[in-house]
Amino acid sequence: MRTSVLDPAAATAAPAAAPTAAAPGIALIPALDPDATFVTLVEDLVTLGLDVVVVDDGSGDAAAAHFDAVTRSATVLRHARNLGKGAALRTGLAWIADHCPGDAVIVTLDADGQHLPGDAAAVLDRAREHPGIVLGRREIPDHAPLKSRLGNAAARRLFAGVTGVRVSDTQTGLRAFNAALIPWLVRVPGQRFEYELNMLLGAAREGVPLAEVGIAAVYADGNPTSHFRPWRDTVLIGRDLARFALSSFGAFALDYALFSLFTAGLTAAGLAHAAAVANLAARAASATANYQANRHFVFHRPGARRSAGQYAILAVALLAANTVVLDTLVTRLALNPYVVKIGVELAFFAVSWAVQRHLVFRAGEPA
């Protein structure tokens, strides 16, 4: 197969032979300064009948011999400089979309020896029967590096807390999916390791089903060629998970402050149903702020137009239900309005998140 050198801005590849009908499986490997284990991995994948696409993400001269060794059996794409794992995966996916059959199934692997060829084949086989994304679920052993155990545990809990979707291994690089998902996957944000978590966040938001297949966890010699940086990359991962929670908390803080201010003033003025009126006024302001934050900061849909109308419908519906419940509890049961406000907002939080995730800010919707 041919080797293509990619300009970082263009990220396109020269033509190469497409997979044959007898080999619909494609292995995609982003690689940065791999060692000899990488060469063996590629050879084993080819032996299993897979076509292999490698993205050299700006490796140094010391790794040149390893890439040269696989050019006879794999397509090698090259970034002129290091752009990050997420960028490398998007480059490979874009090339596959342009050069490979539309019904192909793709499995992504790390180049550092963490993923066994047999496990890659098992995950890929599962993806042939699954409409979404299949994850290779590592059984993390006690002797695994501390950064791997802590990072995976933290990301798993944050992911479940924010999305409501339970995934055992959010950081696994062994994933498989049908080529039909590529147009969406190349739009997933993230240049480095955060791309893989953003993929899962997007899948949870879009309703793309996730499945898991148990695989071995390989940590040979402390995983010396891994380029995961525990502090920086954990921050990147946690940042994206925290965005929705931060946006919601900010909107709630604004809403509660205005509600308290309006309630005190209207009650002092002797207005009936003061809490209900205050709730309406406060929500008008906080909902506008929350929409802008979610559109630009959380769901990355700054060009969307349809989302504004959908969000308005959601906001009005939730506000009506919210206000009726709050007014009933305050006027009929004589409960403290400031305490009731907090309880009602928590009760409607999950509904708001689910509707925004699946309807209002769906990725791929026309602008």
Order of alpha helices (4+ residues) and beta strands (2+ residues): beta-beta-alpha-beta-alpha-beta-alpha-beta-alpha-beta-alpha-beta-alpha-alpha-beta-alpha-alpha-alpha-alpha
